[in-house]
Amino acid sequence: MNSRQACLACLEREPIALLEATLWIAAEHDRSVEPATCLARVHELQREVSTHLPILPLNELAQPLLRQLNALGFQQDEYHPLRPQAALMDKVLQRRRGQPLLLAILALELARRLSIPLEGVNFPGHFLLRVPGADHLLDPCGGRRLYPADCRELLARQFGPQMQLSAEHMRSASPLQMLQRLSRNLRQLHSSNDNHLAALVDAERVMQLGPVQVGDYLARATLYQHLDCPQAERFDLEHALLLTDDPIQRLKLSERLGQLPSAKRSIH
């Protein structure tokens, strides 16, 4: 079983082994990564965190858990430009710095082990957490409570004042959705760091986890363009053309397809 297969197998377990799946994603990019060794580190972290949690009902321990992780040095990676290590779980465990999604997945794993109710929220631009039934969300980077006004402010900071908060932004995220979001993050980070082959590995994983969006086909098409694979680029552009309803985007895609070499090849 290779790293990709091991990652997908984690989704078939009961309960789903989400954090281990992220370690197999890291192993796809670095063969020296040993998920079992990293999981042992998580177990030690669990013991360290649990000894410092207050005596409270389980449904009141999510915020103290996040604060304890923060006290142990787990914080958002503020390095600019952001590097892929911010989205690779083995590096996050080593450096105690990472994207909000990775910090959230770590917190979710510890919460599960400690029977603390907690779920992921697929908030755009900054992944969040929630205690089921609570009237607020939690920032995985320290545990700050976020009420609707705070969420609007966070959304405006990420995307501008024109983007309005909606119920869609507050939906719970499934483990599969979290892995796909992580794969998109890695695709972007590897691409922006000019590692197009690594980004292609992530782009293919995005497709495998599905369902895919127009942007996923466009992102992979651009990677194929960088890697000088015109026929693979054509395949993705044609699928993007089938999915989009935007007339301007359809025109641009048609023009781009017209600039590619013909798919037909003469036989000699």
Backbone hydrogen bonds, N-H to C=O, Kabsch-Sander energy under -0.5 kcal/mol:
donor,donor_aa,acceptor,acceptor_aa,energy
6,A,2,N,-2.5
7,C,3,S,-2.2
8,L,4,R,-2.3
9,A,5,Q,-2.2
10,C,6,A,-1.2
11,L,7,C,-0.6
11,L,8,L,-0.9
12,E,9,A,-1.3
13,R,10,C,-0.8
17,A,10,C,-2.0
18,L,16,I,-1.6
21,A,17,A,-2.0
22,T,18,L,-1.7
23,L,19,L,-1.5
24,W,20,E,-1.9
25,I,21,A,-1.6
26,A,22,T,-1.9
27,A,23,L,-2.0
28,E,24,W,-1.2
29,H,25,I,-0.8
29,H,26,A,-0.8
30,D,26,A,-1.2
33,V,30,D,-1.9
37,T,34,E,-0.7
38,C,34,E,-1.9
39,L,35,P,-2.6
40,A,36,A,-1.7
41,R,37,T,-1.4
42,V,38,C,-1.8
43,H,39,L,-2.1
44,E,40,A,-1.8
45,L,41,R,-2.1
46,Q,42,V,-2.5
47,R,43,H,-1.9
48,E,44,E,-2.1
49,V,45,L,-2.9
50,S,46,Q,-2.7
51,T,47,R,-1.4
52,H,49,V,-1.5
53,L,50,S,-0.9
56,L,54,P,-1.2
60,E,57,P,-2.3
61,L,58,L,-1.6
65,L,61,L,-2.2
66,L,62,A,-2.2
67,R,63,Q,-2.5
68,Q,64,P,-2.3
69,L,65,L,-2.2
70,N,66,L,-2.1
71,A,67,R,-2.3
72,L,68,Q,-1.5
73,G,70,N,-1.7
74,F,69,L,-2.3
75,Q,73,G,-0.8
75,Q,96,R,-1.9
77,D,98,G,-1.8
78,E,76,Q,-0.6
86,A,83,R,-2.0
87,A,84,P,-2.5
88,L,85,Q,-1.0
89,M,87,A,-0.6
91,K,88,L,-0.7
92,V,88,L,-2.1
93,L,89,M,-2.4
94,Q,90,D,-1.4
95,R,91,K,-3.2
96,R,92,V,-2.4
98,G,75,Q,-1.7
99,Q,86,A,-2.6
103,L,99,Q,-2.1
104,A,100,P,-2.5
105,I,101,L,-2.3
106,L,102,L,-2.1
107,A,103,L,-2.2
108,L,104,A,-2.8
109,E,105,I,-2.0
110,L,106,L,-2.2
111,A,107,A,-2.8
112,R,108,L,-2.3
113,R,109,E,-2.1
114,L,110,L,-1.8
115,S,112,R,-1.1
116,I,111,A,-2.9
119,E,130,R,-2.2
121,V,128,L,-2.7
122,N,171,R,-2.0
123,F,121,V,-2.2
126,H,123,F,-0.6
128,L,121,V,-2.0
129,L,138,L,-2.5
130,R,119,E,-2.2
134,A,131,V,-2.7
137,L,146,L,-2.8
138,L,129,L,-3.2
139,D,144,R,-2.3
142,G,140,P,-1.3
143,G,139,D,-2.5
146,L,137,L,-2.8
147,Y,145,R,-0.5
150,D,147,Y,-0.8
151,C,147,Y,-2.3
152,R,148,P,-2.4
153,E,149,A,-1.9
154,L,150,D,-2.5
155,L,151,C,-2.5
156,A,152,R,-2.5
157,R,153,E,-2.1
158,Q,154,L,-1.7
159,F,155,L,-2.8
160,G,156,A,-2.1
163,M,160,G,-1.5
164,Q,162,Q,-0.6
169,H,166,S,-0.9
170,M,167,A,-1.3
171,R,168,E,-1.1
173,A,120,G,-2.3
178,M,174,S,-2.3
179,L,175,P,-2.3
180,Q,176,L,-2.3
181,R,177,Q,-2.5
182,L,178,M,-2.4
183,S,179,L,-2.2
184,R,180,Q,-2.3
185,N,181,R,-2.4
186,L,182,L,-2.5
187,R,183,S,-2.4
188,Q,184,R,-2.2
189,L,185,N,-2.6
190,H,186,L,-3.1
191,S,187,R,-1.9
192,S,188,Q,-2.7
193,N,189,L,-1.1
194,D,191,S,-1.8
195,N,190,H,-3.0
196,H,194,D,-0.8
199,A,195,N,-2.1
200,L,196,H,-1.9
201,V,197,L,-1.6
202,D,198,A,-1.6
203,A,199,A,-2.6
204,E,200,L,-2.4
205,R,201,V,-1.5
206,V,202,D,-2.2
207,M,203,A,-1.7
208,Q,204,E,-1.9
209,L,205,R,-2.2
210,G,206,V,-1.8
216,D,213,Q,-0.8
217,Y,213,Q,-1.4
218,L,214,V,-2.3
219,A,215,G,-2.4
220,R,216,D,-2.0
221,A,217,Y,-2.4
222,T,218,L,-2.1
223,L,219,A,-1.6
224,Y,220,R,-2.4
225,Q,221,A,-1.9
226,H,222,T,-2.1
227,L,223,L,-1.8
228,D,225,Q,-1.2
229,C,224,Y,-2.6
233,E,229,C,-2.2
234,R,230,P,-2.5
235,F,231,Q,-2.0
236,D,232,A,-1.8
237,L,233,E,-2.4
238,E,234,R,-2.7
239,H,235,F,-1.7
240,A,236,D,-2.3
241,L,237,L,-2.2
242,L,238,E,-1.6
243,L,239,H,-1.4
244,T,240,A,-2.0
250,R,246,D,-2.5
251,L,247,P,-1.9
252,K,248,I,-2.3
253,L,249,Q,-2.5
254,S,250,R,-2.2
255,E,251,L,-2.2
256,R,252,K,-2.3
257,L,253,L,-2.6
258,G,254,S,-2.0
259,Q,255,E,-0.9
259,Q,256,R,-0.6
260,L,256,R,-0.6
260,L,257,L,-1.1
